[in-house]
């Protein structure tokens, strides 16, 4: 993780060290403004960074899939995307981490991008969602430079990377679903010239109006999962079932006195 490296920490200023939460390094940003300042500094210095959103579902899967765990640890910055990760940090280390969700960070970055005249590239989602999101975001954020778009239905990644670089974006947002989007970014990160890359899941569907976010009260309390479960029980039930085993293992680690230092990845033979 770049931000944890002493020699490169100057790129981000005097931000605290990432905290190991269930095997994944999570940056304890104190606000969205602090996260935006880190991104702004990266773009202005034309450095390259890959951010990943950390939530219980991703951690739970990473325990059983070593390549995913390795990816989470190689990413430059991990953000606290779920309330479960915030609670786990409190259990393991005594301090909760403020949530900085991928979707909210996406929508907070766009007005900054418009203000700074940064180029934005939207990669992923369906052709309809991608095109509609691009159009509506331009309308919502006057001056926003969306320099390129590509839906998620493509066969030749090399050509996509070529198109991204030809568009000269500063910010690349990838909406392919997690962890597919993170693996795609990680595989092609060296070839991509954009300063900032992050997977944003269903954010394009939200931007296009094809999907609705949870009401503000659910977002503020970190209970979007409850709203999703109530409105889409069949689709969301299996996803939400990881919370119980996730928390049980976190509590078990705390009781064992291992906190964040334990080896979280599980050998499939031991499951």
N, C-alpha and C positions, 0 to 999 in steps of 0.2 A: 504494500500500500504506500503510494507516493507520499502522502501527507505525514506518514509516520517516520519517513526517512529524515534524519537530522540534516543531511546536506541539502535536501530539497524543501525543507519546511519553510524556508524564506519565501517560497512562492505563495504561501498561504498566510503569511503573517504569524502572529503569536497565538494561533488557535491551539487548543489543548490536544493532547495525544488521543488517538482513537481508543475506544474501549472494546475489549473482547466480550461480545454478547453471544453466547451459545455457539462460539466458534468463528463468528464473523466480526471483523473490526468495524465498529460503528463510530462515526465522528459525532461527538457531543456538541453539536451546534446549539447555541443558546437562542437563536432566532433565525427566521428566514433571511433577514437582512445580513446576518453574518455569513450564511451560505452564499447569498448573492454576491457579497463582497469578494469571497474566495473565487467565484466563477469569473467575476469582472476582472480580477487581477490576472487570472490565467489567460483570458482572451486578450487583454491589453498587452500582455507579454508574449503573446503568440506561442504559448506553451500548449502541451497536449494533455488532456486529462479525461478519465473515464469514471463516471459516477454510477453507483448502483444502489437501488433502493433495497433495504433489508427489512423483511417482515417475517413473522413466525412460519408461514408456509414455505418461504424460501430456505430458512434455516433448517426446518424439519426435513425438507427434501435433500438439502446439502449433507445432512448427517449420513444419508444412505447413498449419496452419489458424490464420490470424492472429486470428480472433475468440477462439479458445481462449487464445492467447498473451496477448492483451489482457486477458482475464478473469483469468488467473493474476497479472498485474501489477496489476490493480485490487483483487484480494482484500486484505483487511486483514492477514491473516497466512497465510503458506505454511509448512507443516510438512514435515519430511523423512520422507516415508512409505516410501521404498525405500532399500535398501542401495546401489543404484546411484547415487542422488543423493548419498549420504554419500561414496562413493568419488570421484565427480566433483568434489565440493567439495575433496577432498584433492588431486586432480590439478590443478585450476584455481587453488586458493588456498593450498594447503599445509596445510590443516587439515580434518579430517573433521568433519562435523556429526553429532551424536548423533541416532539415529532416534527420532522421535516419531510413531508410525503412527496413522492415523485410527481403525482398529479398536480399538487399545489405548487411545487417548485417550477414545474413546466409553465403553468399559467402566470406565475410571478416573474418568470424570466422573460416572457414575451414583451411586456411593456418596456423592460430594461433594454431588450434587444432593439426595439423600435427607437428608443431614445438614443442609443449608441450607434444606430445604423448597422448593427451586426447582421450578417447573412444567416438565415435559418433554413435548414433542410428537413423536410418531413418524410420519413421513410417508414412504410408499413401500413397496416390496416387494409380494408377493402378499397378498391378503386373509388367507390362512391363516398366512403367515409373520408378517405384521404383528400379527395378533390373538394368536398364540401367543407372539411375542416380548414383547408387552405383559404378558401374563399371567405369563410366567416371570420377567421382570425385576422385577415387583412382588413375586414370591415370594422372589427372590434378594436384593433390596435393600429390607428393611422400611422403610416410611416414604416410599418413592419415589412422588412425585406425577406420574403420567403423566396429564396433563390432557386429552390428545386424541390420537386416532389416525386415520390415513387411509391406505389402501393406495395403491399407485402407479397404479391403473387408474381414472383420472378424466378427464373432458373439460373441466371448467370450473375453471380455475385460480383465477379470481376468487372463486368460492365456497369453494374450499379455503383461500385466504388469509383470507377472512372468518371461516371456522371456526377457523383458527389464532389469529387475533386475539381472537376471542370466548373462546377457551380460556385466554388470557393466559399462555402459556408463557414461561419464561426461556430455555430451550434448545430449539432446533429441530434435529432430526436428519433428514436426507433420504437415503433409500436408493433411488435410481433408476438406479444404475449411472453410471459416469463416462465422459464429462463431462456427460451429460444432467442429473444432479443439480446440478452446479455452475452450468450455464446457467440452470436453473430458479430457483435461489436468487438468482443475480445479477439476473435479470429482475424478480423480485418483492421484492428486498431492501428497497427503500424503503417498500413497503407493509406489510411484515411487522414487527410490533412486538417480536418476541422479541429479547433482547439478543444471543444467540449462535446462529449458524447454521453448520452444517457438513454436507457430504455424507459418508456413511459406507458407501457401497457395499453389500457383502453382510453387514454387521454384524447386521442384523435376522435374516437366515437363520442366522447363528451363534447369536444369542441364542435363537432359537426351537428350535434343535436340528436344523434342516433341513440345515445345512451344518456341517462340522467344520473347525476351525482346525488348522493344522500343529502337531505336537507342540512342546513348549517348547524343545527343543534346536534346532529349525529357526527358531523365532521369535527365540531369543536370538542366534543367529549371523546372522540376516538372510537365511536361505536358504529362506524360505517358498516362494519361486518354484520351488525344486527339488522340494520336497514336492508342490506342486501339479502340476508337470510329471510326476512319477512316478505320481501317483494319478489325474490327469485329462489324459493326454497329448494326446488328440484335441482337447479343449476349450482347453487351455492352450498348446499348441505355438506357435501363431501369435503369441500375446501375448508369449511369451518371446523371440521372434526379434528384437525391437527392441533387446535389450541390446547386441548386437555393434555395429550401426551407431551406437547412442547413444554407446558408449564410444569408438569410432573417431573420432567427431567431437569428443568432449571432448578426447581425446589430441591430435588435430590442432590444436585451438584452443590448447592449452597449448604445443605445439611452435612454433606460429606466434607465440607471445608475446602473444596477445590475451586470454587468461584469460577472465574473465566479461564483458569489455567489448564483445565482438564482437556483431554483429547475428545472432541465432540463427535468426530466422524466415526461411523460404525462400520465395521467389517461386515459385509453381507452374510458371511458365514456365522457371525455371532448374533444376527438379528433373531 
